[in-house]
Amino acid sequence: EKAKLLRSQPAQIVEPKGLLYVQQREFAVTTPKDGSVSILGSDDATTCHIVVLRHTGSGATCLTHCDGSDTEAEVSLIMSSVKSFSNSTGCGRLEVHLVGGFNDDRQLSQKLTNQLLRAFDLQPEDVHLVTFCVTELNDREEQDIHFPIIYGIAVNVKTAEIFPATFPEKGPDEDLRSAHVLTGAPLTNIYDARTEQLRIGPYFWGPFPHVDFWLKQDDAQILQNLSTSPLAEPPHFVSHIRSTLTFLKEHPFPSRSLFPDRKPRIYKKNEEGLWEQVCSDKI
């Protein structure tokens, strides 16, 4: 019933003001006390799942975008991140919302759904499954081709409301963060709720293999080879991958070009509610 209700809502366009956008293999956790961020969100999930974990007592809320790379470790990480903001002796319970995936040919969504359920089940604490809108419950069919119904969601940290969403603005450092994922990064925390700072990096990788080869390929080749579900990708998938590959070509050694001082790139929300880079020496 809950999945049906969620699927029936049209996706809301979430503007950048007060938003913290989470990319694939990133997570962010904050509380209702946060003066900068009121919405956590992520989209472009095809076989991936978006997970929201919330403690009803403290209101501490974590959103992550999982792709099945190391699900058990990822679930442990988000559990401890939410618990660090929640006094275990206080009242309240842990609630989880799982959204994403569809009936894809390779059954990657189903596999990820099973991994997530198992990982939460293995936790020593009780976790209450509140929203389950994944795989076959998030699937629509059109001329024998399957697609996800919901590609993205947002959670309002103040009210705990979860709704389907799209995000015109996915920054800052969108290419840098995507490059980090494409080079095989583990799940990364990008936000410090105590200082209300978005912290990107420092990230390190070596030259991306065959980057020139991939950049020469046509759209169909990129879609076919670099997507887990070529037929169901959103229309901007190929341009996003090209942009990320171009970034990797321009920065084969980020330790030299992007993070020579080994410090993260730090952003804070300005008075308009938008991210603005702050100099690390001001901290």
Disulfide bonds with the S-S distance in Angstrom:
none
